[in-house]
């Protein structure tokens, strides 16, 4: 019985000792890892400080200020007295860099930015006398400007307003190009959008006027064409219809001047076409002499040397010999059916085989 109690007590002591040993091992591992992490951040801090100092030497204060901000974050994360030297270098470099930037902002009357930069210095180095003195000046300048500058909310709208002006200018250029291309509807839409974004944009109003003038010119041309068409319709309505327009179209293949009639008349037409006199004059000559002259001239010009019948009406001129029916050759110049004047102002006409006077 005594042996059993001893064994149970020994087992209990062993169970309590094992977790304690494991906890000690875990704490030692965490401490070792934290030491390694801080050592790594310390190395990064020193490298950042060197880069910041190099940037200050080159005059790149914006880059130097950003690097000092990163160095200060590392100092806060390390939080160990072993980096006191690095901490002092960070505070000093941070303060000096932002103090230079704050003074530049104050000199350029950018008091808001100067106030923010001084506030950064006092956040990590509240007892910096130069920063405190500059803060007094900045606060006094801001106090004097109260009521003389726009609010922060309105100042925040400046980037949006500048963007609207830029967009309006782009829309004006788009509308101008579309107007030159003749696309008036699209050009007008672009220009109206530009005028909405920037009502003071004169170019938008100018090109909108040009678009309206182009529309007016196009409508005027259409109206003039329509008015002329109406006038033509009225004139056509007043004109009586021409009967020949109702006739059927002629045979396009009938390209000859052949007369389709009796053989005698065709012979007369043929001779009238072939027998030509260049010049005919009968001043104060009786009809008999005219006929004799025509008989001789016609015989010479007739290819058949025959001529055609020529019938003279009786009682043409008083005192002339009695008329006779002779076969003569016709001296005629021109197409059949034209009138040939004589001394007695008579007219000749055709028969199927003769010319009658």
C-alpha positions in Angstrom: 0.0 0.0 0.0 2.8 2.4 0.8 4.5 1.6 -2.5 1.4 2.4 -4.5 1.0 5.8 -2.9 4.6 6.7 -3.6 4.3 5.7 -7.2 1.2 7.8 -7.7 2.8 10.9 -6.1 5.9 10.5 -8.3 3.7 10.4 -11.5 1.9 13.5 -10.4 5.2 15.4 -9.9 6.3 14.4 -13.4 3.0 15.6 -15.1 3.4 19.0 -13.5 7.0 19.4 -14.5 6.6 18.6 -18.2 4.3 21.6 -19.2 6.5 23.9 -17.2 9.6 22.9 -19.2 7.7 23.3 -22.5 6.5 26.8 -21.5 10.0 27.8 -20.7 11.3 26.5 -24.1 8.5 28.4 -26.0 9.2 31.7 -24.2 12.9 31.4 -25.0 12.1 30.8 -28.6 9.8 33.8 -28.8 12.4 36.0 -27.2 15.1 34.8 -29.6 12.8 35.5 -32.6 11.9 39.0 -31.2 15.6 39.7 -30.8 16.3 38.7 -34.4 13.4 40.8 -35.6 14.6 43.9 -33.8 18.1 43.4 -35.0 16.8 43.3 -38.6 14.7 46.5 -38.1 17.7 48.1 -36.5 19.8 47.4 -39.6 16.9 48.8 -41.8 16.8 51.9 -39.6 20.4 52.6 -40.0 20.2 52.1 -43.8 17.2 54.4 -44.0 19.0 57.1 -42.0 21.9 57.0 -44.3 19.7 57.3 -47.4 17.8 60.2 -45.8 21.1 62.0 -45.0 22.2 61.5 -48.6 19.0 62.9 -49.9 19.4 66.0 -47.7 22.9 66.5 -49.0 21.6 66.4 -52.6 18.9 68.9 -51.7 16.0 66.5 -52.3 14.1 67.5 -49.1 10.9 65.8 -50.2 12.6 62.4 -50.4 14.5 63.1 -47.2 11.3 63.9 -45.3 9.7 60.6 -46.6 12.7 58.6 -45.5 12.7 60.2 -42.0 9.1 59.3 -41.7 9.9 55.7 -42.4 12.8 55.9 -39.9 10.6 57.2 -37.2 8.1 54.4 -37.8 11.0 51.9 -37.3 12.1 53.6 -34.1 8.6 53.2 -32.7 8.4 49.6 -33.7 11.8 48.7 -32.2 11.2 50.7 -29.0 14.5 49.6 -27.4 17.0 51.7 -25.5 19.7 50.1 -27.5 18.9 52.3 -30.5 18.9 55.6 -28.6 21.6 57.0 -30.9 19.6 56.1 -34.0 16.5 57.6 -32.3 18.2 60.9 -31.7 19.5 61.0 -35.3 16.0 60.4 -36.6 14.4 63.1 -34.5 17.1 65.6 -35.4 17.0 64.9 -39.1 13.2 64.8 -39.1 13.0 68.1 -37.4 15.6 69.9 -39.5 14.1 68.6 -42.8 10.5 69.6 -42.0 11.6 72.9 -40.5 13.2 73.8 -43.8 10.1 72.8 -45.7 7.9 74.7 -43.3 9.9 77.9 -43.7 9.7 77.6 -47.5 5.9 77.1 -47.3 5.6 80.1 -45.0 7.7 82.3 -47.3 5.5 81.4 -50.2 2.3 82.2 -48.2 1.2 78.6 -48.1 0.3 78.8 -44.5 -1.8 75.7 -44.4 1.0 73.5 -45.6 3.5 75.3 -43.2 1.1 74.6 -40.3 0.9 70.9 -41.2 4.7 70.6 -41.4 5.3 72.3 -38.1 2.7 70.0 -36.5 4.8 67.0 -37.7 7.9 68.4 -36.0 6.1 69.1 -32.7 4.5 65.6 -32.8 7.9 63.9 -32.4 9.9 66.8 -30.8 7.5 68.9 -28.8 10.2 71.0 -27.2 11.9 72.1 -30.5 12.2 76.0 -30.0 12.5 76.8 -33.7 9.3 74.8 -34.5 7.5 76.5 -31.7 8.6 80.0 -32.9 7.5 79.2 -36.4 4.2 77.9 -35.3 3.5 81.2 -33.6 4.2 83.0 -36.9 2.1 80.6 -38.9 -0.9 80.8 -36.5 -0.7 84.6 -36.6 -0.7 84.6 -40.4 -3.7 82.2 -40.5 -5.5 84.4 -38.0 -5.0 87.5 -40.3 -6.4 85.5 -43.3 -9.6 84.6 -41.6 -12.5 85.8 -43.7 -10.2 86.6 -46.6 -9.9 83.1 -48.1 -12.3 80.4 -49.2 -13.2 77.5 -47.0 -11.4 74.2 -47.1 -14.5 72.5 -48.6 -14.5 74.9 -51.5 -10.8 74.7 -52.0 -11.2 70.9 -52.2 -13.4 71.4 -55.2 -10.6 73.1 -57.3 -9.3 69.8 -58.8 -12.8 68.8 -59.9 -13.4 72.3 -61.5 -10.0 72.1 -63.3 -11.0 68.6 -64.6 -14.3 69.9 -65.9 -12.6 72.7 -67.8 -10.2 70.3 -69.3 -13.0 67.9 -70.3 -15.0 70.9 -71.8 -12.0 71.9 -73.9 -11.7 68.3 -75.2 -15.4 68.2 -76.1 -15.0 71.6 -77.9 -12.2 70.2 -80.0 -14.3 67.0 -80.8 -17.3 69.2 -81.8 -15.1 71.3 -84.0 -13.7 68.3 -85.9 -17.2 66.8 -86.2 -18.5 70.2 -87.6 -15.8 70.2 -90.2 -16.7 66.7 -91.1 -20.3 67.8 -91.7 -21.7 65.7 -88.9 -23.8 68.4 -87.4 -25.9 66.4 -85.0 -22.9 64.8 -83.3 -21.1 68.1 -83.2 -24.0 69.9 -81.6 -24.2 67.2 -78.9 -20.5 67.5 -78.0 -20.6 71.3 -78.0 -23.7 71.4 -75.8 -22.1 69.1 -73.3 -19.0 71.3 -73.3 -21.2 74.4 -72.7 -22.9 72.6 -69.8 -19.5 71.7 -68.1 -18.0 75.1 -68.7 -20.7 77.9 -69.4 -17.9 80.4 -69.8 -16.2 78.5 -72.7 -16.5 80.9 -75.6 -15.3 78.4 -78.2 -18.3 76.2 -77.4 -20.8 79.0 -78.1 -18.9 80.1 -81.3 -19.0 76.6 -82.8 -22.6 76.1 -81.7 -23.4 79.3 -83.7 -21.6 77.9 -86.8 -23.6 74.6 -86.5 -26.9 76.6 -86.4 -25.8 78.6 -89.4 -25.0 75.5 -91.3 -28.4 74.0 -90.5 -30.1 77.2 -91.7 -28.1 77.2 -94.9 -29.1 73.6 -95.6 -32.7 74.2 -94.9 -32.7 77.3 -97.1 -31.3 75.3 -100.0 -34.0 72.6 -99.5 -36.7 75.3 -99.3 -35.5 76.9 -102.5 -35.4 73.6 -104.3 -38.9 72.8 -103.1 -40.2 76.2 -104.2 -38.8 75.8 -107.7 -40.3 72.3 -108.0 -43.7 73.7 -107.1 -43.3 76.4 -109.7 -42.5 73.8 -112.3 -45.5 71.8 -111.3 -47.7 74.9 -111.7 -46.3 75.7 -115.2 -46.7 72.1 -116.3 -50.3 72.2 -115.1 -51.0 75.3 -117.2 -49.4 73.9 -120.3 -52.0 72.0 -122.5 -51.1 68.4 -123.3 -49.4 68.0 -126.6 -51.2 65.4 -128.8 -48.0 64.2 -130.4 -46.8 63.0 -127.0 -49.6 60.5 -127.0 -48.5 59.0 -130.4 -46.6 55.7 -130.3 -42.9 55.9 -130.7 -41.5 55.8 -134.2 -39.7 52.8 -135.4 -36.1 53.3 -134.4 -34.9 51.0 -137.2 -36.6 53.2 -140.0 -33.5 55.2 -141.0 -34.2 55.8 -144.7 -36.0 58.6 -146.6 -37.6 56.3 -149.1 -41.2 57.3 -150.0 -43.6 54.4 -149.9 -46.1 55.4 -152.7 -46.9 54.5 -156.3 -44.1 53.9 -158.7 -44.8 57.0 -160.7 -44.6 59.2 -157.7 -41.5 57.5 -156.4 -39.9 58.2 -159.8 -40.8 61.9 -159.5 -39.4 62.0 -155.9 -36.2 60.4 -157.1 -35.7 62.9 -159.9 -36.5 65.8 -157.6 -33.8 64.6 -155.3 -31.2 64.0 -158.1 -31.9 67.0 -160.4 -30.3 70.1 -158.8 -29.9 73.6 -160.1 -27.3 75.8 -158.3 -29.0 79.0 -159.1 -32.4 79.8 -160.8 -33.4 83.3 -161.9 -36.2 84.3 -164.4 -36.4 88.1 -164.5 -39.4 89.2 -166.7 -39.4 86.0 -168.8 -42.6 84.4 -170.2 -43.5 81.0 -168.9 -42.7 79.3 -172.3 -39.1 80.4 -172.1 -38.8 79.3 -168.6 -40.1 75.9 -169.5 -37.7 75.7 -172.4 -34.8 76.6 -170.1 -35.8 74.1 -167.5 -36.2 71.4 -170.2 -32.6 71.9 -171.4 -31.1 72.1 -167.9 -33.0 69.2 -166.6 -32.0 66.9 -169.5 -28.4 67.6 -168.8 -28.7 66.8 -165.0 -31.1 63.8 -165.3 -29.1 60.5 -165.0 -31.7 58.8 -167.2 -31.7 61.7 -169.8 -35.5 61.6 -169.8 -37.0 64.0 -167.3 -40.6 63.9 -166.1 -44.0 65.1 -167.5 -44.6 68.8 -166.9 -48.3 69.9 -167.4 -49.0 73.6 -167.8 -52.6 74.9 -167.1 -54.3 76.7 -169.9 -54.7 80.5 -170.0 -51.8 81.3 -167.9 -50.8 84.6 -169.3 -52.7 86.7 -171.8 -51.2 86.9 -175.3 -49.1 83.8 -174.9 -49.3 81.0 -177.4 -51.9 78.3 -176.6 -50.8 75.9 -174.0 -49.6 72.5 -174.9 -48.9 69.3 -173.0 -45.3 68.5 -173.3 -42.9 66.1 -171.7 -40.3 68.2 -170.0 -37.6 67.6 -167.5 -38.2 69.3 -164.1 -35.4 71.7 -162.9 -36.3 71.5 -159.2 -34.0 72.2 -156.2 -35.1 70.9 -152.9 -37.4 68.2 -151.5 -40.8 67.3 -153.2 -43.7 69.3 -152.1 -42.1 72.7 -152.0 -43.6 75.5 -154.1 -41.7 76.9 -157.1 -42.6 80.5 -157.9 -43.1 81.6 -161.6 -43.5 84.9 -163.4 -47.2 84.9 -162.8 -46.8 84.0 -159.1 -48.4 80.6 -159.8 -47.8 77.5 -157.8 -46.9 74.1 -159.0 -48.1 70.9 -157.4 -47.4 67.2 -157.8 -49.5 64.5 -159.4 -48.7 60.8 -159.6 -46.5 61.3 -162.7 -46.3 65.0 -163.3 -45.9 68.4 -161.8 -49.0 70.6 -162.4 -49.0 74.3 -162.7 
